[in-house]
């Protein structure tokens, strides 16, 4: 599998879907100037030599179609709006291999230019210098499997539900049922942080007591991703507590802590970082504005995310299956020839064993976490039966056996089909 995100020429390349009411070539030049050496008017210092050295280049401009109305408000008024595929490139010397400054370059002021009536970042190709400078995942797929004790197959996971409102003791009681049922992976909901009803320190201590006691009996420790999202000092302190208690994973909400926040945590962390994409919809839901998932996830893999949420097939949100599949494949794709930056996709959101076979087929394997909240916790036979049913569904998927046929020999799966 070849690297997907490495630049062919040592420059930063970004591809966009562009809609403009201006002449497309002129609009492309305006965007290139705005995001490099130019401004709204000529200035004495912008010499031809400087522009040749530091200016962004229009590498490709391909007209796709036209519209008689703009996708976004506030731009220039025109009788016709042209939609294009635009690729720009920048010299690495403009920014150096800096992830925060990369975001400013490829996703900065260009979105609000009046020549732009629609703009979406589709793809990134980066110089290998970014891979050399960025930390990348410390654990990735192999390290996650080792710590979770799951050598093959997916990690069967769940989310503590209700999402908020449980006390530390009630949270630990739920986790007790899950680890007794043989769960591989448990995560806090992204909303569960450090509120007065369920303080982080108390929750972590209560949960890890349950997890450690179960591990002593079984010889395998379930991985629990504790949500440590907060300011930098809070995240470091919470990480250190989880580590001291024998925990094997921490979780953060990426859009809440930012690239610099994840970089700082990655520098400090000695545990896998489970990265939640809460807020992804405001970056992506309009097809005429924002980001595709592939370039977005690349930034977070470079910054140190070991697991990345990709939504789930037949999910409860608005994202179609083809988008979810593309996201998972992007996370699994090697990033650079010498630095694969392997991370594990996390499927969640309204998941049950019904999605096991199509998920397996879509990604071509089992290097993933499949997190089912209600799909496990809502099993009529209880939590243990819910875990067993999910695992049985995945056994069927890996064996190529139809789910209904496999269920005839597995009571937990048979019962689950009635409520899934």
C-alpha positions in Angstrom: 0.0 0.0 0.0 1.7 3.2 -1.2 1.7 6.5 0.8 -1.3 8.6 0.1 -0.4 12.0 1.5 3.2 12.6 0.5 4.0 15.5 -1.8 5.7 14.6 -5.1 7.9 17.7 -5.2 8.7 18.9 -1.7 6.0 21.6 -1.8 2.7 21.7 0.1 -0.2 20.8 -2.2 -3.9 21.5 -1.3 -6.8 20.7 -3.6 -10.2 22.4 -3.3 -13.7 22.4 -4.7 -14.1 26.0 -5.6 -17.2 27.9 -6.7 -16.8 31.5 -7.9 -18.7 34.2 -9.6 -15.5 35.7 -10.9 -13.3 34.5 -13.8 -12.0 31.2 -12.4 -8.4 31.8 -13.2 -8.5 35.3 -11.7 -10.2 33.9 -8.6 -7.5 31.2 -8.3 -4.8 33.8 -8.5 -6.5 35.9 -5.9 -6.6 32.9 -3.5 -3.0 32.1 -4.2 -1.9 35.6 -3.5 -4.0 36.0 -0.3 -2.5 32.8 1.1 1.1 33.7 0.3 2.9 36.9 -0.6 0.0 39.0 -2.0 -2.6 41.3 -0.5 -5.5 43.4 -2.0 -3.2 45.8 -3.8 0.4 45.9 -5.0 3.0 46.7 -2.4 6.6 47.8 -3.1 8.2 44.8 -1.4 6.4 42.2 -3.5 9.1 41.9 -6.3 9.0 39.4 -9.1 11.8 37.5 -7.4 9.9 37.4 -4.1 6.8 36.2 -5.8 8.7 33.5 -7.6 10.3 32.3 -4.4 7.4 32.6 -1.9 4.2 32.9 -3.9 1.6 30.1 -4.0 1.2 28.5 -7.4 -1.9 27.5 -9.2 -1.1 23.9 -10.2 -4.4 22.8 -11.6 -7.7 24.5 -12.4 -10.4 22.2 -13.9 -13.9 23.5 -14.6 -16.5 21.0 -13.4 -19.9 22.8 -14.1 -21.8 26.0 -13.6 -24.7 27.3 -11.5 -27.0 30.3 -11.8 -26.9 30.9 -8.0 -24.2 31.0 -5.3 -23.9 28.2 -2.7 -22.9 30.7 0.0 -24.1 34.3 0.8 -22.0 37.4 0.8 -19.9 37.1 -2.3 -19.8 38.9 -5.5 -23.0 39.0 -7.5 -22.8 37.3 -10.9 -25.0 35.9 -13.6 -23.1 32.6 -13.5 -21.0 30.8 -10.9 -18.3 28.4 -12.0 -17.4 25.3 -10.1 -13.9 24.0 -10.3 -11.3 21.7 -8.9 -8.4 23.9 -7.8 -4.9 22.7 -6.7 -2.5 25.2 -5.1 1.0 24.7 -3.9 3.3 26.5 -1.5 7.1 26.3 -0.9 7.8 24.7 2.4 10.0 27.7 3.3 6.9 29.8 3.7 5.9 28.0 6.9 8.3 25.2 7.7 7.0 21.8 8.9 4.6 23.5 11.4 1.1 22.0 11.7 -0.6 25.1 13.2 0.9 27.3 10.5 -0.1 24.7 7.9 -3.7 25.1 8.9 -3.4 28.9 8.5 -2.0 28.4 5.1 -4.3 25.9 3.5 -7.5 26.8 5.5 -7.1 30.4 6.5 -8.6 33.6 5.0 -9.4 32.1 1.6 -12.8 30.9 2.8 -14.1 34.5 3.2 -12.8 36.1 0.0 -15.6 37.7 -1.9 -14.6 36.0 -5.1 -15.5 32.7 -3.3 -19.1 31.5 -3.2 -18.1 28.0 -2.2 -14.9 26.3 -1.1 -14.0 23.0 0.4 -10.6 21.5 1.1 -10.5 18.0 -0.5 -6.9 16.8 -0.3 -3.5 17.5 1.1 -0.1 16.4 -0.1 2.8 17.3 2.3 6.6 17.2 2.1 8.2 14.4 4.1 9.7 17.1 6.3 6.3 17.2 8.1 6.6 13.5 9.0 10.1 14.0 10.3 9.1 17.0 12.4 5.7 15.8 13.7 5.4 13.2 16.5 2.7 11.0 14.9 0.9 8.3 16.8 3.0 6.8 19.6 1.0 3.5 19.7 -1.3 3.3 16.6 -2.7 -0.1 15.7 0.0 -2.4 16.9 0.4 -0.6 20.3 -3.3 -0.5 20.9 -3.6 -4.2 20.2 -0.8 -5.0 22.5 -2.2 -3.0 25.4 -5.8 -4.2 24.9 -4.7 -7.8 24.5 -6.5 -8.2 21.2 -4.1 -9.7 18.7 -6.6 -10.3 15.9 -10.1 -9.2 15.0 -11.7 -5.8 15.9 -11.7 -4.3 19.3 -15.3 -4.7 20.5 -16.0 -1.5 22.3 -18.7 0.6 23.9 -19.5 4.0 25.4 -20.6 4.5 29.0 -24.3 5.3 28.9 -26.1 7.4 30.0 -23.5 9.8 28.6 -23.7 12.1 31.7 -25.6 11.9 35.0 -23.9 8.9 36.5 -21.9 9.2 39.6 -18.4 7.7 39.8 -19.7 4.6 41.6 -22.5 4.1 39.0 -20.0 4.5 36.2 -17.8 1.9 37.8 -20.8 -0.4 38.2 -21.5 -0.1 34.5 -17.8 -0.8 33.6 -17.9 -3.8 36.0 -20.6 -5.4 33.9 -18.8 -4.6 30.7 -15.4 -6.1 31.7 -17.2 -9.1 33.2 -18.8 -9.6 29.8 -15.4 -9.6 28.1 -15.4 -6.1 26.5 -12.2 -5.0 24.8 -12.6 -1.2 24.9 -14.7 1.3 26.9 -14.8 5.0 26.5 -16.2 8.0 28.3 -18.8 9.9 26.3 -17.3 13.1 24.9 -19.6 15.1 27.2 -18.4 13.4 30.3 -15.5 15.5 31.7 -15.0 16.7 35.2 -18.4 17.9 36.5 -19.2 18.1 40.2 -21.6 15.2 40.0 -18.9 12.9 38.5 -15.4 14.4 39.2 -12.7 13.0 37.0 -10.3 11.9 39.7 -13.1 10.0 41.6 -14.4 8.4 38.4 -10.9 7.3 37.2 -10.1 5.7 40.6 -13.4 3.9 40.8 -13.3 2.6 37.3 -9.6 1.5 37.4 -10.2 -0.4 40.6 -12.8 -2.4 38.8 -10.6 -2.8 35.7 -7.6 -3.9 37.6 -9.4 -6.4 39.8 -10.9 -7.9 36.7 -7.5 -8.1 35.0 -6.1 -9.9 38.0 -8.7 -12.6 37.5 -8.7 -12.9 33.8 -5.1 -11.9 32.8 -6.3 -9.4 30.3 -7.0 -5.7 31.0 -9.8 -3.9 29.2 -8.7 -0.6 27.6 -10.6 2.4 29.0 -10.4 5.8 27.3 -10.9 8.4 30.0 -11.9 11.8 28.6 -9.2 14.2 29.8 -10.2 17.1 27.7 -9.3 20.4 29.4 -6.6 23.0 29.5 -3.0 21.8 29.1 -2.3 21.5 32.8 -5.6 19.6 33.4 -4.9 17.2 30.6 -1.4 16.4 31.8 -2.6 15.9 35.4 -5.4 13.7 34.3 -3.2 11.7 32.0 -0.7 11.1 34.8 -3.5 9.9 37.2 -4.7 7.4 34.6 -1.2 6.2 34.1 -0.5 5.9 37.8 -3.8 3.9 38.2 -2.7 1.4 35.6 -4.9 2.8 32.8 -4.0 2.2 29.2 -5.7 5.0 27.2 -6.8 8.7 27.4 -9.3 10.5 25.2 -9.6 14.1 24.0 -12.0 16.1 21.9 -9.9 17.4 19.0 -11.9 20.4 18.0 -11.9 21.5 21.7 -8.2 21.4 22.3 -6.8 22.3 18.9 -3.7 21.2 17.1 -1.3 22.8 19.6 -3.2 21.2 22.4 -2.8 17.7 20.9 0.9 18.3 20.1 1.5 19.3 23.7 -0.4 16.3 25.1 1.4 13.9 22.7 4.8 15.3 23.9 3.8 14.5 27.5 1.7 11.3 27.0 2.8 7.7 27.8 -0.6 6.3 26.8 -2.5 6.0 23.5 -4.6 9.0 22.6 -8.2 8.3 21.6 -9.2 11.2 19.4 -12.9 12.2 19.2 -14.1 14.4 16.4 -17.0 16.1 18.3 -18.0 19.2 16.2 -17.0 17.6 12.9 -20.4 18.6 11.4 -19.7 22.3 11.5 -16.6 21.7 9.5 -18.0 19.4 6.9 -21.8 19.2 6.6 -22.2 21.8 3.9 -20.8 20.4 0.6 -19.9 23.9 -0.4 -17.8 24.8 2.7 -15.2 23.3 5.0 -13.2 20.1 4.9 -13.2 16.6 3.6 -12.2 14.1 6.2 -9.0 12.9 4.5 -7.0 16.1 4.9 -8.4 16.8 8.3 -7.5 13.4 9.8 -4.0 13.7 8.4 -3.3 16.7 10.5 -4.4 14.9 13.7 -2.4 11.8 12.9 0.7 13.9 12.4 0.0 15.6 15.7 -0.2 12.3 17.6 -3.7 10.7 17.5 -3.7 7.0 17.9 -7.4 6.4 17.3 -9.7 8.6 15.1 -13.5 8.5 15.0 -15.0 8.1 11.6 -18.7 7.8 12.4 -20.3 4.4 11.5 -22.3 2.7 8.8 -26.1 3.3 9.0 -25.3 5.8 11.7 -27.7 8.1 13.6 -26.3 11.2 12.1 -26.6 12.8 8.6 -23.4 11.3 7.1 -23.9 8.8 4.3 -22.1 5.4 4.3 -19.8 6.3 1.4 -18.4 9.2 3.4 -17.9 7.0 6.4 -16.1 4.4 4.3 -13.8 7.0 2.7 -13.0 8.4 6.2 -12.0 5.0 7.5 -9.9 4.2 4.5 -8.1 7.6 4.8 -7.2 6.8 8.4 -5.8 3.4 7.5 -3.9 4.6 4.5 -0.1 5.0 5.0 0.7 8.7 5.2 4.3 8.8 4.0 6.7 6.3 2.5 9.0 6.2 5.5 6.4 7.2 8.2 3.1 5.3 7.8 1.7 7.1 10.8 -0.7 4.1 11.5 -3.8 5.0 13.4 -6.9 3.0 14.2 -10.4 4.1 12.9 -13.2 4.1 15.4 -16.7 3.2 14.2 -19.5 4.5 16.5 -22.9 6.2 16.4 -25.9 3.9 16.5 -23.8 0.8 15.9 -24.9 -2.9 16.4 -23.8 -6.2 15.1 -25.8 -5.5 11.9 -23.0 -3.3 10.8 -20.2 -5.8 11.4 -20.2 -7.5 7.9 -20.5 -4.3 5.9 -17.9 -2.6 8.0 -15.5 -5.5 7.5 -16.1 -5.5 3.8 -15.7 -1.8 3.5 -12.3 -1.6 5.2 -11.1 -5.0 4.1 -10.1 -6.1 7.5 -10.4 -5.7 11.3 -7.9 -3.0 12.3 -10.6 -1.0 14.0 -12.6 -0.3 17.1 -16.3 -1.0 16.8 -18.1 0.9 19.6 -21.7 0.1 20.3 -23.4 1.8 23.2 -27.1 0.9 23.1 -26.2 -2.0 20.8 -24.5 -3.7 23.7 -26.0 -2.1 26.8 -29.6 -2.6 25.5 -29.4 -6.4 24.9 -32.4 -8.1 26.5 -30.1 -10.7 28.1 -27.9 -8.0 29.7 -24.5 -6.6 29.1 -22.6 -9.8 28.9 -25.0 -11.1 26.3 -24.6 -7.8 24.4 -20.8 -8.1 24.3 -21.1 -11.8 23.2 -23.6 -10.9 20.4 -21.3 -8.2 19.0 -18.4 -10.6 19.0 -20.5 -13.3 17.4 -21.6 -10.8 14.7 -17.9 -10.1 13.9 -17.0 -13.8 13.9 -19.7 -14.3 11.3 -18.4 -11.3 9.3 -14.8 -12.6 9.3 -16.0 -16.1 8.3 -18.3 -14.8 5.5 -21.3 -16.5 7.2 -24.7 -14.8 6.9 -25.7 -13.2 10.2 -29.0 -15.1 10.5 -27.3 -18.4 9.8 -24.7 -17.8 12.5 -27.4 -16.7 14.9 -29.0 -20.1 14.8 -26.0 -21.5 16.7 -25.5 -18.6 19.0 -28.3 -17.6 21.4 -27.0 -14.2 22.3 -26.8 -13.2 18.6 -30.2 -14.6 18.0 -31.7 -12.6 20.8 -29.9 -9.4 19.6 -31.3 -9.6 16.1 -34.7 -9.1 17.7 -33.8 -5.7 19.1 -31.0 -4.5 16.7 
